[in-house]
Amino acid sequence: MRSAYSVETVRAAERELMARLPEGALMQRAAAGLAAACAQVLGRTAGRVYGSRVVLLVGSGDNGGDALYAGARLAKRGAGVTAVLTAPEKAHPGGLAALRRAGGREASTAEAVTSRLIEAADLVVDGVVGIGGHGGLRENAAPLAERAAAAGAAVIAVDLPSGVEADTGEVRGPAVRADLTVTFGTHKAALLIDPARELAGAVRLVDIGLDPWLPERPELEALQHADVARLLPRPGAESDKYRRGVVGIAAGSTRYPGAAVLAVAGALRGGAGAVRYAGPAGDAVLARHPETLVNDGGPRRAGRVQAWVVGPGAGDDADTVAQVLEVAGEADVPVLIDADGLRLADPEVVRSRTAPTLLTPHAGEAAALLGVDRAEVESARLAAARELAGRYRATVLLKGATTLVAAPPGEDGTALPVRVNPTGTPWLATAGSGDVLSGLTGSLLASGLSARDAGSVGAYLHGLAARRAAAGAPIAAQDVASAVPDVWRDIASGT
């Protein structure tokens, strides 16, 4: 499990640790890890550290100190290191003195912008702004980020790319785009959530000893293979198709029968013991998936299910959506609401449900539910997911480049950590992939997983299936569904 903590929590943990260490020891730990990462990158890009050219972009905070101390270590190994000081009077004095003693030099921002200093570098180290920065890069630093982006040299960010919001992943102005971010102690939200995550590049976590002072519950967490393997439902010796979970699918319409076919495909490959389909696309579903239990009498006559999926391709069929919520309320079973179902479901009915509800909007649908512009959701995904979860008293799976799963607050006002899915891929940007995800996740709900776990595992499998199916080539949603069993098998077996 990857965990991310707030800036306030990280700083509190750092204070506790620094009180137990000699002065400056924590920064030296960070600088040693940063210098090691820089040396590895230089080995790949320049072929060596000795004789390479390194430019440090140095601000006034501790990130600038980390960069200066790391630069001193590289200079001792024969690298030509130049520190561009964005605030010379506020540069970390110990780090600057160490760089000078090691043979490094300094340059002003004006010199860096008017010369080819950055363009000639083999490596640029971004230490302009730390985790407390807000509002994008300042006017004097923004041109340095532009030069670094255009130069073609490898860029390493210290802790997180300068100009991004550490706690939210928002990017509110000019920011550095890194190839690698070396972060210390724990991940920060900005390294897991877009749009900031895209600017971070690869992320390397350097252990500096914070763990004993970090709380058990983080702000964010990202499942890994082992976490998903523990959650995957597995049939026992006494299992039959009903004990494994029966999922009801109320999806599709005469205009969009394919949505029903794809949702059923996702459910069948998601481990459901049986899939009951209630809707107008029964013939299309049976033609592709003859094992489906089809009933054209609507949700009330579909039979017993352990979870419902409602909405994909429903068009304007508000009656079916209402029936599913009514039937599910009577049976007290989980419901996943997707696509048209999000628009058609009565918010008060959703809020009043006692069984788990999982909403699965993309950014446009989330914006409509919140009454804001889509751009606002895309720029502040974490805030949007949390707001929806609280407003609807439901678990929310906000789809996108980084899919988020947010549970509603408990009675005491606190909520479980938001889950961030690390397996997303641009290959999922294809029509119908959301229908597959709905069916897949619905089957996990029917197996007994909580809405939060079902959404997290469903998104994880969905992303890996898309990667496997694509393998660098265009794919269709049905290819994603077909690849799910292979991904499931790999995770379950630990391969």
Residue pairs with C-beta under 8 A, 6 or more apart in sequence:
1 221
1 222
1 223
1 224
1 227
2 187
2 192
2 221
2 222
2 224
2 422
3 186
3 187
3 214
3 218
3 220
3 221
3 222
3 417
4 186
4 187
4 188
4 189
4 191
4 192
4 218
4 219
4 220
4 221
4 222
4 420
5 13
5 186
5 187
5 188
5 214
5 215
5 218
5 219
6 167
6 189
6 219
7 131
7 132
7 166
7 167
7 188
9 214
9 215
9 219
10 131
10 185
10 186
10 188
10 210
10 214
11 131
12 213
13 185
13 186
13 210
13 213
13 214
14 26
14 185
14 210
16 213
17 26
17 208
17 209
17 210
17 213
18 25
18 26
24 94
26 208
26 209
27 62
27 65
27 66
27 69
27 95
28 69
29 184
29 206
29 208
29 209
30 66
30 184
30 206
30 208
31 65
31 66
31 69
31 70
31 72
31 73
31 95
32 70
32 73
33 182
33 184
33 206
33 207
33 208
34 66
34 67
34 70
34 125
34 156
34 158
34 182
34 206
35 69
35 70
35 71
35 73
35 74
37 156
37 180
37 182
37 204
37 206
38 54
38 70
38 74
38 123
38 125
38 156
39 49
39 74
39 77
41 123
41 154
41 156
41 179
41 180
42 48
42 49
42 52
42 54
42 74
42 79
42 122
42 123
43 49
45 122
45 123
45 153
45 154
46 52
46 53
46 122
46 123
49 74
49 77
49 78
49 79
50 77
50 78
50 79
51 78
51 79
51 80
52 74
52 79
52 80
52 122
52 123
53 79
53 80
53 82
53 120
53 121
53 122
53 123
54 71
54 74
54 79
54 80
54 81
54 82
54 121
54 122
54 123
54 124
54 125
55 81
55 82
55 83
55 84
55 112
55 117
55 118
55 121
55 123
55 124
55 125
55 153
56 67
56 68
56 70
56 71
56 81
56 82
56 83
56 84
56 99
56 124
56 125
56 127
57 67
57 84
57 86
57 124
57 125
57 126
57 127
57 128
57 141
57 144
57 145
57 148
57 162
57 176
58 64
58 67
58 68
58 83
58 84
58 85
58 86
58 91
58 92
58 127
58 128
59 86
59 87
59 127
59 128
59 129
59 130
59 141
59 162
60 86
60 87
60 90
60 91
60 92
61 129
61 130
61 132
62 92
62 130
63 127
63 128
63 129
63 130
63 131
63 158
63 159
63 162
64 91
64 92
64 95
64 127
64 128
65 92
65 94
65 95
65 127
66 95
66 127
66 158
66 159
66 184
67 83
67 95
67 125
67 126
67 127
67 158
68 83
68 91
68 92
68 95
68 96
68 98
68 99
68 127
69 94
69 95
69 98
69 99
70 125
70 158
71 81
71 83
71 99
71 102
71 104
71 125
72 81
72 95
72 98
72 99
72 101
72 102
72 104
73 102
74 81
75 81
75 99
75 102
75 103
75 104
76 102
76 103
81 99
81 102
81 103
81 104
81 105
82 104
82 105
82 106
82 107
82 117
83 91
83 96
83 99
83 104
83 105
83 106
83 107
84 106
84 107
84 108
84 109
84 111
84 112
84 117
84 118
84 144
85 91
85 96
85 106
85 107
85 108
85 109
86 109
86 128
86 138
86 140
86 141
86 144
88 106
88 108
96 106
99 106
100 106
107 115
107 117
109 140
109 141
109 143
109 144
111 117
112 118
112 144
112 147
113 143
113 144
113 147
118 124
118 144
118 147
118 148
118 151
118 153
119 147
119 150
119 151
119 152
119 153
121 151
121 153
122 153
122 154
123 153
123 154
123 155
123 156
124 148
124 151
124 153
124 154
124 155
124 156
125 155
125 156
125 158
126 145
126 148
126 155
126 156
126 157
126 158
126 161
126 162
126 176
126 178
127 158
127 162
128 137
128 141
128 144
128 145
128 162
128 163
128 176
129 137
129 141
129 162
129 163
130 158
130 159
130 160
131 159
131 160
131 166
131 188
132 166
133 162
133 163
133 164
133 165
133 166
134 165
134 172
135 172
135 173
136 142
136 163
136 171
136 172
136 173
136 174
136 175
137 145
137 162
137 163
137 173
137 174
137 175
137 176
141 162
141 174
142 173
142 174
145 162
145 163
145 174
145 175
145 176
145 177
146 174
148 155
148 176
148 177
149 155
149 176
149 177
154 179
154 180
155 176
155 177
155 178
155 179
155 180
155 201
156 178
156 179
156 180
156 181
156 182
157 176
157 178
157 180
157 181
157 182
157 200
157 201
158 182
159 181
159 182
159 183
159 184
159 188
160 166
160 181
160 183
160 188
160 190
160 191
160 196
160 200
161 175
161 176
161 177
161 178
161 181
161 190
161 196
161 199
161 200
162 175
162 176
163 171
163 173
163 174
163 175
163 176
164 170
164 171
164 175
164 190
164 196
164 199
164 200
165 171
165 172
165 190
165 196
166 188
166 189
166 190
167 188
167 189
167 190
167 219
168 189
168 190
168 193
168 380
168 382
168 383
169 189
169 190
169 192
169 193
169 194
169 195
169 196
169 197
169 381
169 382
169 402
170 195
170 196
170 379
170 380
171 195
171 196
171 199
171 379
175 196
175 199
176 199
177 199
177 201
178 199
178 200
178 201
179 201
179 202
180 201
180 202
180 203
180 204
181 191
181 200
181 201
181 202
181 203
181 204
182 204
182 206
183 191
183 203
183 204
183 205
183 206
184 205
184 206
184 208
184 210
185 205
185 206
185 207
185 208
185 209
185 210
185 211
185 214
186 205
186 210
186 214
186 218
187 203
187 205
187 220
189 219
189 220
189 382
190 196
190 197
190 200
191 197
191 200
191 203
192 220
192 222
192 402
192 420
192 422
193 220
193 381
193 382
193 402
193 404
193 420
194 381
194 400
194 401
194 402
195 378
195 379
197 401
197 402
198 401
217 416
217 417
218 417
219 417
219 418
220 382
220 417
220 418
220 419
220 420
221 417
221 418
221 419
221 420
222 419
222 420
222 421
222 422
223 231
223 419
223 421
223 422
223 456
223 457
223 460
224 422
225 491
225 494
226 494
228 456
228 457
228 460
228 461
228 491
229 491
229 492
229 494
231 449
231 453
231 456
231 457
232 271
232 457
232 488
232 491
232 492
233 244
233 245
233 271
233 444
233 447
233 448
233 449
234 492
235 243
235 244
235 273
236 243
239 273
240 273
241 273
241 274
242 273
242 274
243 273
244 271
244 272
244 273
244 274
244 447
245 271
245 272
245 273
245 306
245 307
245 443
245 445
245 446
245 447
245 448
246 272
246 273
246 274
246 275
246 276
246 303
246 304
246 305
246 306
246 446
247 267
247 272
247 274
247 275
247 276
247 305
247 306
247 307
247 308
247 309
247 439
247 442
247 443
247 445
247 446
248 275
248 276
248 277
248 278
248 299
248 302
248 305
248 307
248 308
248 309
248 324
249 260
249 263
249 264
249 267
249 275
249 276
249 277
249 278
249 279
249 308
249 309
249 439
249 442
250 278
250 279
250 299
250 302
250 308
250 309
250 310
250 311
250 314
250 320
250 321
250 323
250 324
251 259
251 260
251 263
251 264
251 277
251 279
251 281
251 309
251 310
251 311
251 312
251 313
251 314
251 435
251 438
252 258
252 259
252 260
252 261
252 263
252 279
252 280
252 281
252 284
252 285
252 312
252 313
252 314
253 259
253 279
253 280
253 281
253 313
253 314
253 315
253 317
254 280
254 281
255 313
255 315
256 281
256 312
256 313
256 314
256 315
257 280
257 281
257 284
257 285
257 313
258 284
258 313
258 432
258 435
259 281
259 312
259 313
259 314
259 339
259 432
259 435
260 277
260 279
260 281
260 284
260 285
260 312
260 313
261 281
261 284
261 285
261 288
261 289
262 312
262 432
262 435
262 436
262 439
262 477
262 478
262 481
263 309
263 312
263 313
263 435
263 436
263 438
263 439
263 442
264 275
264 277
264 285
264 288
264 289
264 292
264 439
265 288
265 289
265 436
265 439
265 478
265 481
265 482
266 435
266 436
266 437
266 438
266 439
266 440
266 441
266 442
266 443
266 481
266 484
267 275
267 309
267 439
267 440
267 442
267 443
268 275
268 289
268 291
268 292
268 439
268 443
269 440
269 481
269 482
269 484
269 485
270 439
270 440
270 441
270 442
270 443
270 444
270 458
270 461
270 484
271 443
271 444
271 447
271 488
272 442
272 443
272 446
272 447
274 293
275 289
275 291
275 292
275 293
275 439
275 443
276 292
276 293
276 294
276 295
276 302
276 303
276 305
277 285
277 292
277 293
277 294
277 295
277 302
278 295
278 296
278 297
278 298
278 299
278 301
278 302
278 320
279 296
279 320
280 296
281 313
282 294
282 295
282 296
285 292
285 294
286 292
286 294
293 302
293 303
295 301
295 302
295 303
298 320
298 323
299 308
299 320
299 323
299 324
299 327
300 323
300 327
302 327
304 331
305 331
305 333
305 446
306 333
306 334
306 445
306 446
306 447
306 448
307 333
307 334
307 335
307 336
307 442
307 443
307 445
307 446
308 324
308 327
308 328
308 333
308 334
308 335
308 336
308 442
309 335
309 336
309 338
309 438
309 439
309 441
309 442
310 320
310 321
310 324
310 325
310 335
310 336
310 337
310 338
310 341
310 345
311 321
311 337
311 338
311 339
311 340
311 341
311 342
311 344
311 345
311 438
312 338
312 339
312 340
312 341
312 434
312 435
312 438
313 339
313 340
313 435
314 320
314 321
314 339
314 340
314 341
314 344
315 340
316 340
316 344
317 340
317 344
318 344
321 337
321 340
321 341
321 344
321 345
322 344
322 345
322 346
322 349
324 335
324 341
325 335
325 345
325 346
325 349
325 350
325 353
328 334
328 335
328 353
328 355
329 349
329 353
329 354
329 355
332 354
332 355
333 355
334 355
334 356
334 357
334 358
334 445
334 446
334 451
334 454
335 353
335 355
335 356
335 357
335 358
336 357
336 358
336 359
336 360
336 438
336 441
336 442
336 445
337 345
337 350
337 357
337 358
337 359
337 360
338 359
338 360
338 361
338 434
338 435
338 438
339 365
339 434
339 435
339 438
342 359
342 360
342 361
342 365
342 368
342 369
343 365
343 368
347 391
347 392
350 357
350 359
350 392
350 393
350 394
351 392
351 393
351 394
353 393
353 394
356 394
356 395
356 445
356 450
356 451
357 392
357 393
357 394
357 395
357 451
358 394
358 395
358 396
358 397
358 441
358 445
358 451
358 454
358 455
359 369
359 388
359 392
359 394
359 395
359 396
359 397
360 396
360 397
360 399
360 434
360 437
360 438
360 441
360 455
361 369
361 388
361 396
361 397
361 398
361 399
362 398
362 399
362 400
362 434
363 374
363 377
363 378
363 381
363 384
363 398
363 399
363 400
364 374
364 377
366 377
366 384
366 385
366 388
366 396
366 398
367 373
367 374
367 376
367 377
367 384
369 388
369 391
369 392
370 377
370 384
370 387
370 388
370 391
372 384
376 384
377 384
377 398
378 400
381 398
381 400
381 402
381 404
382 404
382 418
384 398
385 396
385 398
385 404
385 405
385 406
385 418
386 406
386 415
386 418
388 394
388 396
388 398
388 406
389 395
389 396
389 406
389 407
389 408
389 409
389 415
390 408
390 409
392 408
393 408
394 408
394 451
395 405
395 406
395 407
395 408
395 450
395 451
395 452
395 455
396 404
396 405
396 406
397 403
397 404
397 405
397 441
397 455
397 458
397 459
398 404
398 405
398 406
399 434
399 437
399 459
400 424
401 424
401 426
402 420
402 421
402 422
402 424
403 420
403 421
403 424
403 459
403 463
404 418
404 419
404 420
404 421
405 418
405 419
405 420
405 421
405 452
405 455
405 456
405 459
406 415
406 418
406 419
407 415
407 416
407 418
407 451
407 452
408 415
409 415
416 452
419 452
419 455
419 456
421 456
421 459
421 460
421 463
422 460
422 463
423 459
423 460
423 462
423 463
423 464
423 467
424 459
424 463
425 463
425 466
425 467
425 470
427 466
427 467
427 469
427 470
427 474
427 475
428 462
428 463
428 466
428 480
430 474
430 475
430 476
430 477
431 477
432 476
432 477
432 478
433 462
433 466
433 477
433 480
435 477
436 462
436 477
436 478
436 480
436 481
437 458
437 459
437 462
439 481
440 458
440 461
440 462
440 481
440 484
441 454
441 455
441 457
441 458
441 459
442 454
444 453
444 454
444 457
444 458
445 451
445 454
447 454
449 457
461 484
461 487
461 488
461 491
462 480
462 484
464 487
464 491
465 480
465 481
465 483
465 484
465 486
465 487
466 475
466 480
466 483
468 483
468 486
468 487
469 475
469 479
469 480
469 482
469 483
470 479
